[in-house]
């Protein structure tokens, strides 16, 4: 697994408990760092994703809502919402990262941590977000 892939995984594993139980995502993040001792690049990238999602969660949720077809945010699973938030954050705030990479990485996280049915859902929503946020790509 590449360093950025690992950073996305750390962000997901840190943010998910926060969005489910309110557990401090930075404490979870620190636990992961202590247990796994990743490279500085992984630390920096995952921390930037966590900070970015936390600072912009309301905006990200609105972006996601606008791309849901016949779904409400309440129906989206917490894990899938967290993956979508990370993907939407990257699409909006890291234009240097290719859309195909963001979507592929989100699909990998979904494939690893969620059920098979979620893969096409997450991919479809992120493709819709991509068309709205970066129509020129």
DSSP file (Angstrom, degrees, kcal/mol; ACC not computed):
  #  RESIDUE AA STRUCTURE BP1 BP2  ACC     N-H-->O    O-->H-N    N-H-->O    O-->H-N    TCO  KAPPA ALPHA  PHI   PSI    X-CA   Y-CA   Z-CA
    1    1 A X              0   0    0      0, 0.0     5,-0.0     0, 0.0     0, 0.0   0.000 360.0 360.0 360.0 131.8    0.0    0.0    0.0
    2    2 A X     >  -     0   0    0      1,-0.1     4,-2.6     4,-0.0     5,-0.2  -0.159 360.0-106.4 -69.7 167.1    1.3    3.4   -1.0
    3    3 A X  H  > S+     0   0    0      1,-0.2     4,-2.2     2,-0.2     5,-0.1   0.894 120.2  45.7 -64.3 -41.4    2.0    6.2    1.5
    4    4 A X  H  > S+     0   0    0      2,-0.2     4,-2.4     1,-0.2    -1,-0.2   0.880 111.8  52.8 -70.6 -36.1   -1.0    8.3    0.4
    5    5 A X  H  > S+     0   0    0      2,-0.2     4,-2.1     1,-0.2    -2,-0.2   0.931 110.9  47.0 -60.9 -44.8   -3.2    5.2    0.4
    6    6 A X  H  X S+     0   0    0     -4,-2.6     4,-2.6     1,-0.2    -2,-0.2   0.886 109.5  54.4 -64.3 -38.7   -2.1    4.5    3.9
    7    7 A X  H  X S+     0   0    0     -4,-2.2     4,-2.2     2,-0.2    -1,-0.2   0.899 108.3  49.0 -62.0 -40.7   -2.7    8.1    4.8
    8    8 A X  H  X S+     0   0    0     -4,-2.4     4,-2.6     2,-0.2    -1,-0.2   0.898 110.6  51.1 -65.0 -39.5   -6.3    7.9    3.6
    9    9 A X  H  X S+     0   0    0     -4,-2.1     4,-2.8     2,-0.2    -2,-0.2   0.926 109.7  49.2 -63.7 -44.3   -6.8    4.7    5.6
   10   10 A X  H  X S+     0   0    0     -4,-2.6     4,-1.6     2,-0.2    -2,-0.2   0.899 110.8  51.1 -61.3 -40.6   -5.5    6.4    8.7
   11   11 A X  H  X S+     0   0    0     -4,-2.2     4,-2.8     2,-0.2     5,-0.3   0.941 111.8  47.0 -62.2 -46.4   -7.9    9.3    8.1
   12   12 A X  H  X S+     0   0    0     -4,-2.6     4,-2.6     1,-0.2    -2,-0.2   0.939 112.5  48.7 -59.7 -48.2  -10.8    6.9    7.7
   13   13 A X  H  < S+     0   0    0     -4,-2.8     4,-0.5     1,-0.2    -1,-0.2   0.752 116.6  44.0 -67.0 -23.7   -9.9    4.9   10.8
   14   14 A X  H  X S+     0   0    0     -4,-1.6     4,-0.6    -5,-0.2    -1,-0.2   0.853 118.2  41.2 -85.9 -39.4   -9.6    8.2   12.8
   15   15 A X  H  X S+     0   0    0     -4,-2.8     4,-2.1    -5,-0.2     3,-0.4   0.857 101.0  69.6 -79.1 -36.1  -12.7   10.0   11.5
   16   16 A X  H  X S+     0   0    0     -4,-2.6     4,-1.4    -5,-0.3     5,-0.2   0.902  98.7  48.0 -53.9 -49.6  -15.1    7.1   11.5
   17   17 A X  H  >>S+     0   0    0     -4,-0.5     4,-3.1     1,-0.2     6,-1.1   0.870 109.9  55.0 -61.1 -33.4  -15.4    6.7   15.3
   18   18 A X  H  X5S+     0   0    0     -4,-0.6     4,-1.2    -3,-0.4    -1,-0.2   0.942 109.5  45.2 -61.7 -47.1  -15.9   10.4   15.7
   19   19 A X  H  <5S+     0   0    0     -4,-2.1    -1,-0.2     1,-0.2    -2,-0.2   0.695 121.4  39.4 -73.4 -17.8  -18.8   10.4   13.3
   20   20 A X  H  <5S+     0   0    0     -4,-1.4    -2,-0.2    -5,-0.2    -1,-0.2   0.875 138.3   4.5 -94.6 -47.9  -20.4    7.3   14.9
   21   21 A X  H  <5S-     0   0    0     -4,-3.1    -3,-0.2    -5,-0.2    -2,-0.2   0.523  93.7-111.0-118.8  -9.1  -19.8    7.9   18.7
   22   22 A X     << +     0   0    0     -4,-1.2    -4,-0.3    -5,-1.0    -3,-0.1   0.526  58.6 162.1  86.3   5.5  -18.2   11.3   19.0
   23   23 A X        -     0   0    0     -6,-1.1     2,-0.4     1,-0.1    -1,-0.3  -0.322  54.3 -93.2 -59.7 141.4  -14.9    9.8   20.0
   24   24 A X     >  -     0   0    0      1,-0.2     4,-1.9    -3,-0.1     3,-0.4  -0.403  32.8-155.7 -61.6 114.6  -12.1   12.3   19.6
   25   25 A X  H  > S+     0   0    0     -2,-0.4     4,-2.4     1,-0.2    -1,-0.2   0.796  91.9  56.9 -65.5 -27.6  -10.6   11.6   16.2
   26   26 A X  H  > S+     0   0    0      2,-0.2     4,-2.2     1,-0.2    -1,-0.2   0.828 105.6  50.2 -75.1 -30.6   -7.2   13.1   17.2
   27   27 A X  H  > S+     0   0    0     -3,-0.4     4,-2.2     2,-0.2    -2,-0.2   0.912 112.5  47.0 -69.1 -42.4   -6.9   10.6   20.1
   28   28 A X  H  X S+     0   0    0     -4,-1.9     4,-2.4     2,-0.2    -2,-0.2   0.923 111.9  51.5 -62.2 -43.8   -7.8    7.7   17.7
   29   29 A X  H  X S+     0   0    0     -4,-2.4     4,-2.4     1,-0.2    -2,-0.2   0.925 109.5  49.1 -58.7 -46.7   -5.2    9.1   15.2
   30   30 A X  H  X S+     0   0    0     -4,-2.2     4,-2.6     1,-0.2    -1,-0.2   0.889 108.8  53.5 -63.0 -38.7   -2.5    9.3   17.9
   31   31 A X  H  X S+     0   0    0     -4,-2.2     4,-2.5     2,-0.2    -1,-0.2   0.931 108.8  49.4 -59.9 -45.7   -3.3    5.7   18.9
   32   32 A X  H  X S+     0   0    0     -4,-2.4     4,-2.7     1,-0.2     5,-0.4   0.911 111.3  49.4 -60.0 -42.9   -2.8    4.6   15.3
   33   33 A X  H  X S+     0   0    0     -4,-2.4     4,-2.3     1,-0.2    -1,-0.2   0.923 112.3  47.6 -63.1 -43.4    0.5    6.5   15.1
   34   34 A X  H  < S+     0   0    0     -4,-2.6    -2,-0.2     1,-0.2    -1,-0.2   0.888 117.8  41.7 -64.1 -39.2    1.7    4.9   18.3
   35   35 A X  H  < S+     0   0    0     -4,-2.5    -2,-0.2    -5,-0.2    -1,-0.2   0.848 128.4  26.3 -77.0 -35.6    0.7    1.4   17.3
   36   36 A X  H  < S-     0   0    0     -4,-2.7    -3,-0.2    -5,-0.2    -2,-0.2   0.642  81.5-150.5-109.9 -18.0    1.8    1.5   13.6
   37   37 A X     <  -     0   0    0     -4,-2.3    -4,-0.1    -5,-0.4    -3,-0.1   0.919  25.4-169.5  46.6  62.6    4.6    4.0   13.5
   38   38 A X        -     0   0    0      1,-0.2    -1,-0.1    -5,-0.1   -35,-0.0  -0.191  28.0 -82.9 -75.8 171.7    4.1    5.2    9.9
   39   39 A X     >  -     0   0    0      1,-0.1     4,-2.2     4,-0.0    -1,-0.2  -0.226  40.7-107.8 -67.0 163.2    6.4    7.4    7.9
   40   40 A X  H  > S+     0   0    0      1,-0.2     4,-3.0     2,-0.2     5,-0.2   0.858 120.1  57.8 -62.6 -35.4    6.3   11.2    8.3
   41   41 A X  H  > S+     0   0    0      2,-0.2     4,-2.4     1,-0.2    -1,-0.2   0.906 107.4  46.8 -62.4 -41.7    4.7   11.5    4.9
   42   42 A X  H  > S+     0   0    0      2,-0.2     4,-2.6     1,-0.2     5,-0.3   0.921 113.2  49.9 -64.7 -44.1    1.9    9.2    5.9
   43   43 A X  H  X S+     0   0    0     -4,-2.2     4,-2.3     1,-0.2    -2,-0.2   0.942 113.0  45.7 -58.7 -49.1    1.5   11.2    9.2
   44   44 A X  H  X S+     0   0    0     -4,-3.0     4,-2.1     2,-0.2    -2,-0.2   0.915 115.6  45.3 -63.8 -44.4    1.4   14.5    7.4
   45   45 A X  H  X S+     0   0    0     -4,-2.4     4,-2.1    -5,-0.2    -1,-0.2   0.931 114.8  46.3 -68.3 -45.5   -1.0   13.4    4.7
   46   46 A X  H  X S+     0   0    0     -4,-2.6     4,-2.6    -5,-0.2    -1,-0.2   0.898 112.7  50.8 -65.2 -38.8   -3.5   11.7    7.0
   47   47 A X  H  X S+     0   0    0     -4,-2.3     4,-2.9    -5,-0.3     5,-0.2   0.899 108.7  51.9 -65.1 -39.9   -3.4   14.6    9.4
   48   48 A X  H  X S+     0   0    0     -4,-2.1     4,-2.5    -5,-0.2    -1,-0.2   0.902 111.2  47.6 -63.1 -40.3   -4.1   17.1    6.6
   49   49 A X  H  X S+     0   0    0     -4,-2.1     4,-2.8     2,-0.2     5,-0.3   0.933 113.3  47.3 -65.5 -45.4   -7.1   14.9    5.5
   50   50 A X  H  X S+     0   0    0     -4,-2.6     4,-2.6     2,-0.2     5,-0.2   0.955 114.9  45.9 -60.6 -50.6   -8.4   14.7    9.1
   51   51 A X  H  X S+     0   0    0     -4,-2.9     4,-2.3     1,-0.2    -1,-0.2   0.913 114.4  48.9 -58.1 -44.3   -8.0   18.4    9.7
   52   52 A X  H  X S+     0   0    0     -4,-2.5     4,-1.2    -5,-0.2    -2,-0.2   0.911 112.8  45.3 -65.6 -44.2   -9.6   19.3    6.3
   53   53 A X  H  X S+     0   0    0     -4,-2.8     4,-0.6     1,-0.2     3,-0.4   0.934 114.7  48.5 -65.2 -45.1  -12.6   17.0    6.8
   54   54 A X  H >< S+     0   0    0     -4,-2.6     3,-0.5    -5,-0.3    -2,-0.2   0.890 112.9  47.6 -63.4 -38.7  -13.2   18.2   10.3
   55   55 A X  H 3< S+     0   0    0     -4,-2.3    -1,-0.2    -5,-0.2    -2,-0.2   0.730 125.0  29.9 -73.5 -21.4  -12.9   21.9    9.3
   56   56 A X  H 3X S+     0   0    0     -4,-1.2     4,-2.8    -3,-0.4     5,-0.2   0.140  77.0 123.0-126.0  19.5  -15.3   21.5    6.4
   57   57 A X  H <X S+     0   0    0     -4,-0.6     4,-2.6    -3,-0.5     5,-0.2   0.854  76.5  50.3 -59.0 -39.8  -17.7   18.7    7.3
   58   58 A X  H  > S+     0   0    0      2,-0.2     4,-1.8     1,-0.2    -1,-0.2   0.928 114.0  44.8 -65.1 -43.8  -20.9   20.8    6.9
   59   59 A X  H  > S+     0   0    0      2,-0.2     4,-2.3     1,-0.2    -2,-0.2   0.912 113.6  50.6 -64.6 -42.6  -19.8   21.9    3.4
   60   60 A X  H  X S+     0   0    0     -4,-2.8     4,-2.5     1,-0.2    -2,-0.2   0.904 108.3  52.2 -63.0 -41.8  -18.8   18.4    2.5
   61   61 A X  H  X S+     0   0    0     -4,-2.6     4,-2.8    -5,-0.2    -1,-0.2   0.880 109.0  50.6 -62.6 -37.0  -22.1   17.0    3.6
   62   62 A X  H  X S+     0   0    0     -4,-1.8     4,-2.2     2,-0.2    -2,-0.2   0.916 109.4  50.4 -66.1 -42.3  -23.9   19.5    1.5
   63   63 A X  H  X S+     0   0    0     -4,-2.3     4,-0.6     2,-0.2    -2,-0.2   0.918 113.2  46.5 -59.9 -43.6  -21.8   18.6   -1.5
   64   64 A X  H >X S+     0   0    0     -4,-2.5     3,-1.5     1,-0.2     4,-0.5   0.938 109.6  53.5 -64.7 -47.4  -22.6   14.9   -0.9
   65   65 A X  H >< S+     0   0    0     -4,-2.8     3,-1.3     1,-0.3    -1,-0.2   0.887 104.6  55.5 -54.8 -41.6  -26.3   15.6   -0.4
   66   66 A X  H 3< S+     0   0    0     -4,-2.2    -1,-0.3     1,-0.3    -2,-0.2   0.672 109.1  48.2 -67.7 -16.3  -26.5   17.4   -3.7
   67   67 A X  H << S+     0   0    0     -3,-1.5     2,-0.4    -4,-0.6    -1,-0.3   0.394  86.6 103.7-105.0   1.6  -25.0   14.3   -5.4
   68   68 A X    <<  -     0   0    0     -3,-1.3     2,-0.6    -4,-0.5     3,-0.1  -0.714  57.0-156.1 -84.8 132.4  -27.4   11.7   -3.9
   69   69 A X  S    S-     0   0    0     -2,-0.4     3,-0.1     1,-0.2    -2,-0.0  -0.946  76.2 -15.6-111.4 118.6  -30.1   10.5   -6.1
   70   70 A X  S    S+     0   0    0     -2,-0.6     2,-0.3     1,-0.2    -1,-0.2   0.782 117.9 101.0  59.7  29.1  -33.2    9.1   -4.4
   71   71 A X        -     0   0    0     -6,-0.2     2,-0.3    -3,-0.1    -1,-0.2  -0.969  58.8-148.6-136.6 152.6  -31.3    8.9   -1.1
   72   72 A X    >>  -     0   0    0     -2,-0.3     3,-1.3    -3,-0.1     4,-0.7  -0.836  32.9-111.9-112.9 160.6  -31.0   11.0    2.0
   73   73 A X  G >4 S+     0   0    0     -2,-0.3     3,-0.9     1,-0.3     8,-0.1   0.829 116.1  65.1 -59.4 -31.3  -27.9   11.4    4.1
   74   74 A X  G 34 S+     0   0    0      1,-0.2    -1,-0.3    -3,-0.0    -3,-0.0   0.791  99.7  51.8 -63.2 -27.0  -29.7    9.5    6.9
   75   75 A X  G <4 S+     0   0    0     -3,-1.3     2,-0.4     2,-0.1    -1,-0.2   0.651  89.1  94.5 -83.5 -16.3  -29.8    6.4    4.7
   76   76 A X  S << S-     0   0    0     -3,-0.9     5,-0.0    -4,-0.7    -5,-0.0  -0.628  83.5-114.7 -80.8 130.9  -26.1    6.5    3.9
   77   77 A X     >  -     0   0    0     -2,-0.4     4,-2.8     1,-0.1     5,-0.2  -0.242  21.1-117.4 -62.3 152.0  -24.0    4.3    6.3
   78   78 A X  H  > S+     0   0    0      1,-0.2     4,-2.1     2,-0.2     5,-0.1   0.868 114.2  50.1 -61.1 -38.4  -21.6    6.0    8.6
   79   79 A X  H  > S+     0   0    0      2,-0.2     4,-2.3     1,-0.2    -1,-0.2   0.940 112.5  46.5 -65.6 -46.1  -18.6    4.3    7.0
   80   80 A X  H  > S+     0   0    0      1,-0.2     4,-2.7     2,-0.2    -2,-0.2   0.891 110.7  53.3 -63.1 -40.0  -19.7    5.2    3.5
   81   81 A X  H  X S+     0   0    0     -4,-2.8     4,-2.5     2,-0.2    -1,-0.2   0.909 108.8  49.8 -60.1 -41.7  -20.4    8.8    4.6
   82   82 A X  H  X S+     0   0    0     -4,-2.1     4,-2.1     2,-0.2    -2,-0.2   0.918 111.5  47.5 -66.0 -42.8  -16.9    9.0    6.1
   83   83 A X  H  X S+     0   0    0     -4,-2.3     4,-2.5     1,-0.2    -2,-0.2   0.910 112.8  49.9 -62.4 -42.6  -15.3    7.7    2.8
   84   84 A X  H  X S+     0   0    0     -4,-2.7     4,-3.0     2,-0.2     5,-0.2   0.884 108.6  52.6 -64.2 -38.7  -17.4   10.2    0.8
   85   85 A X  H  X S+     0   0    0     -4,-2.5     4,-2.5     2,-0.2    -2,-0.2   0.923 110.6  47.1 -62.9 -44.0  -16.4   13.1    3.0
   86   86 A X  H  X S+     0   0    0     -4,-2.1     4,-2.4     2,-0.2    -2,-0.2   0.939 115.1  46.3 -63.0 -46.4  -12.7   12.2    2.5
   87   87 A X  H  X S+     0   0    0     -4,-2.5     4,-2.5     1,-0.2    -2,-0.2   0.918 113.2  48.2 -62.4 -44.6  -13.2   11.9   -1.2
   88   88 A X  H  X S+     0   0    0     -4,-3.0     4,-2.3     2,-0.2     5,-0.2   0.892 110.3  53.1 -64.2 -39.1  -15.2   15.1   -1.5
   89   89 A X  H  X S+     0   0    0     -4,-2.5     4,-3.2    -5,-0.2     5,-0.4   0.948 110.5  46.5 -59.8 -48.6  -12.6   17.0    0.6
   90   90 A X  H  X S+     0   0    0     -4,-2.4     4,-2.0     1,-0.2     7,-0.3   0.910 111.7  51.4 -62.0 -41.7   -9.8   15.8   -1.8
   91   91 A X  H  < S+     0   0    0     -4,-2.5    -1,-0.2     1,-0.2    -2,-0.2   0.905 119.2  35.6 -62.0 -40.6  -11.8   16.7   -4.9
   92   92 A X  H  < S+     0   0    0     -4,-2.3     3,-0.2    -5,-0.2    -2,-0.2   0.889 129.7  28.0 -81.3 -40.3  -12.6   20.2   -3.6
   93   93 A X  H  < S+     0   0    0     -4,-3.2     2,-0.2    -5,-0.2    -3,-0.2   0.493 116.1  52.2-109.8  -4.5   -9.4   21.1   -1.8
   94   94 A X    ><  +     0   0    0     -4,-2.0     3,-2.3    -5,-0.4    -1,-0.2  -0.559  54.4 165.2-129.1  71.5   -6.6   19.1   -3.5
   95   95 A X  T 3  S+     0   0    0      1,-0.3    -1,-0.1    -3,-0.2     4,-0.1   0.689  71.3  70.1 -61.9 -17.3   -6.9   19.9   -7.2
   96   96 A X  T 3  S+     0   0    0     -3,-0.1     2,-0.6     2,-0.1    -1,-0.3   0.661  83.3  84.1 -74.0 -13.9   -3.4   18.5   -7.8
   97   97 A X  S <  S-     0   0    0     -3,-2.3    -3,-0.1    -7,-0.3     5,-0.0  -0.799  88.8-118.5 -92.5 125.2   -4.8   15.0   -7.0
   98   98 A X     >  -     0   0    0     -2,-0.6     4,-2.1     1,-0.1     3,-0.4  -0.293  12.9-128.9 -62.4 141.0   -6.4   13.4  -10.1
   99   99 A X  H  > S+     0   0    0      1,-0.2     4,-2.7     2,-0.2     5,-0.3   0.884 108.6  58.1 -57.0 -40.6  -10.0   12.5   -9.8
  100  100 A X  H  > S+     0   0    0      1,-0.2     4,-2.2     2,-0.2    -1,-0.2   0.868 107.0  47.8 -61.2 -35.7   -9.4    9.0  -11.0
  101  101 A X  H  > S+     0   0    0     -3,-0.4     4,-2.9     2,-0.2     5,-0.2   0.930 111.2  50.0 -69.6 -45.6   -7.0    8.5   -8.1
  102  102 A X  H  X S+     0   0    0     -4,-2.1     4,-2.2     1,-0.2    -2,-0.2   0.933 115.1  43.4 -58.8 -47.2   -9.4    9.9   -5.5
  103  103 A X  H  X S+     0   0    0     -4,-2.7     4,-2.4     2,-0.2    -1,-0.2   0.914 114.2  50.0 -67.1 -43.1  -12.2    7.7   -6.7
  104  104 A X  H  X S+     0   0    0     -4,-2.2     4,-2.3    -5,-0.3    -2,-0.2   0.922 111.9  48.0 -60.9 -44.6  -10.0    4.6   -7.0
  105  105 A X  H  X S+     0   0    0     -4,-2.9     4,-2.3     2,-0.2    -1,-0.2   0.894 111.3  50.2 -65.2 -40.0   -8.7    5.1   -3.5
  106  106 A X  H  X S+     0   0    0     -4,-2.2     4,-2.5    -5,-0.2    -1,-0.2   0.897 110.1  51.4 -63.9 -39.4  -12.2    5.6   -2.1
  107  107 A X  H  X S+     0   0    0     -4,-2.4     4,-2.9     2,-0.2    -2,-0.2   0.900 108.0  51.9 -63.8 -40.2  -13.2    2.4   -3.9
  108  108 A X  H  X S+     0   0    0     -4,-2.3     4,-2.1     2,-0.2    -2,-0.2   0.921 110.8  47.4 -62.3 -43.6  -10.3    0.6   -2.3
  109  109 A X  H  X S+     0   0    0     -4,-2.3     4,-2.7     2,-0.2     5,-0.3   0.918 113.7  48.0 -62.9 -42.7  -11.3    1.8    1.2
  110  110 A X  H  X S+     0   0    0     -4,-2.5     4,-2.4     1,-0.2    -2,-0.2   0.924 111.5  49.9 -63.4 -44.5  -14.9    0.8    0.5
  111  111 A X  H  < S+     0   0    0     -4,-2.9    -1,-0.2     1,-0.2    -2,-0.2   0.864 116.4  42.7 -62.1 -37.3  -13.9   -2.6   -0.8
  112  112 A X  H  < S+     0   0    0     -4,-2.1    -2,-0.2    -5,-0.2    -1,-0.2   0.893 128.4  23.3 -76.6 -41.8  -11.7   -3.2    2.3
  113  113 A X  H  < S+     0   0    0     -4,-2.7    -3,-0.2    -5,-0.2    -2,-0.2   0.550 116.3  48.7-109.7  -9.4  -14.0   -1.9    5.1
  114  114 A X  S  < S-     0   0    0     -4,-2.4     2,-0.2    -5,-0.3     5,-0.0  -0.521  87.4 -78.0-122.7-171.6  -17.6   -2.1    3.8
  115  115 A X    >>  -     0   0    0     -2,-0.2     3,-1.6     1,-0.1     4,-0.6  -0.525  43.3-108.3 -89.4 158.1  -20.0   -4.5    2.1
  116  116 A X  H >> S+     0   0    0      1,-0.3     3,-1.2     2,-0.2     4,-0.6   0.842 115.0  61.2 -54.5 -39.2  -19.9   -5.3   -1.6
  117  117 A X  H 3> S+     0   0    0      1,-0.3     4,-0.8     2,-0.2    -1,-0.3   0.751  96.7  61.4 -63.4 -23.6  -23.1   -3.4   -2.3
  118  118 A X  H <> S+     0   0    0     -3,-1.6     4,-3.0     1,-0.2     5,-0.3   0.745  86.8  74.4 -75.9 -22.7  -21.5   -0.1   -1.1
  119  119 A X  H <X S+     0   0    0     -3,-1.2     4,-2.3    -4,-0.6    -1,-0.2   0.929  99.5  40.9 -59.9 -49.5  -18.8   -0.1   -3.7
  120  120 A X  H  X S+     0   0    0     -4,-0.6     4,-2.4    -3,-0.2    -1,-0.2   0.855 115.4  53.5 -68.8 -32.8  -21.0    0.9   -6.7
  121  121 A X  H  X S+     0   0    0     -4,-0.8     4,-2.6     2,-0.2     5,-0.2   0.965 111.7  42.9 -63.6 -53.1  -22.9    3.4   -4.4
  122  122 A X  H  X S+     0   0    0     -4,-3.0     4,-2.6     1,-0.2     5,-0.2   0.919 115.7  49.8 -60.5 -44.9  -19.7    5.2   -3.2
  123  123 A X  H  X S+     0   0    0     -4,-2.3     4,-2.2    -5,-0.3    -1,-0.2   0.916 111.7  48.4 -60.8 -44.6  -18.2    5.2   -6.7
  124  124 A X  H  X S+     0   0    0     -4,-2.4     4,-2.0     2,-0.2    -2,-0.2   0.909 112.3  47.6 -63.5 -43.7  -21.4    6.6   -8.2
  125  125 A X  H  X S+     0   0    0     -4,-2.6     4,-2.4     1,-0.2    -2,-0.2   0.929 112.8  48.8 -64.6 -44.9  -21.8    9.4   -5.7
  126  126 A X  H  X S+     0   0    0     -4,-2.6     4,-2.6     1,-0.2    -1,-0.2   0.870 108.7  53.2 -65.5 -35.3  -18.1   10.4   -6.1
  127  127 A X  H  X S+     0   0    0     -4,-2.2     4,-1.9    -5,-0.2    -1,-0.2   0.903 109.9  49.0 -63.6 -39.5  -18.4   10.4   -9.8
  128  128 A X  H  X S+     0   0    0     -4,-2.0     4,-1.3     2,-0.2    -2,-0.2   0.900 111.7  48.4 -64.0 -41.7  -21.4   12.8   -9.4
  129  129 A X  H  X S+     0   0    0     -4,-2.4     4,-3.0     1,-0.2     5,-0.3   0.913 108.7  54.7 -63.8 -42.2  -19.4   15.0   -7.1
  130  130 A X  H  X S+     0   0    0     -4,-2.6     4,-2.6     1,-0.2     7,-0.2   0.900 105.2  52.6 -58.9 -42.7  -16.5   15.0   -9.5
  131  131 A X  H  < S+     0   0    0     -4,-1.9    -1,-0.2     1,-0.2    -2,-0.2   0.826 115.4  41.6 -64.1 -31.3  -18.7   16.3  -12.3
  132  132 A X  H  < S+     0   0    0     -4,-1.3     3,-0.4    -3,-0.3    -2,-0.2   0.887 121.9  37.3 -82.7 -41.4  -20.0   19.1  -10.2
  133  133 A X  H  < S+     0   0    0     -4,-3.0    -2,-0.2     1,-0.2    -3,-0.2   0.822 133.6  20.0 -83.6 -31.7  -16.7   20.2   -8.6
  134  134 A X    ><  +     0   0    0     -4,-2.6     3,-1.7    -5,-0.3    -1,-0.2  -0.487  65.4 160.0-136.7  65.5  -14.3   19.6  -11.5
  135  135 A X  T 3  S+     0   0    0     -3,-0.4    -1,-0.1     1,-0.3    -4,-0.1   0.762  75.1  59.7 -61.7 -24.0  -16.4   19.6  -14.7
  136  136 A X  T 3         0   0    0      1,-0.2    -1,-0.3    -3,-0.1    -5,-0.1   0.663 360.0 360.0 -79.3 -15.0  -13.3   20.4  -16.8
  137  137 A X    <         0   0    0     -3,-1.7    -1,-0.2    -7,-0.2    -2,-0.2   0.482 360.0 360.0 -79.6 360.0  -11.5   17.2  -15.7
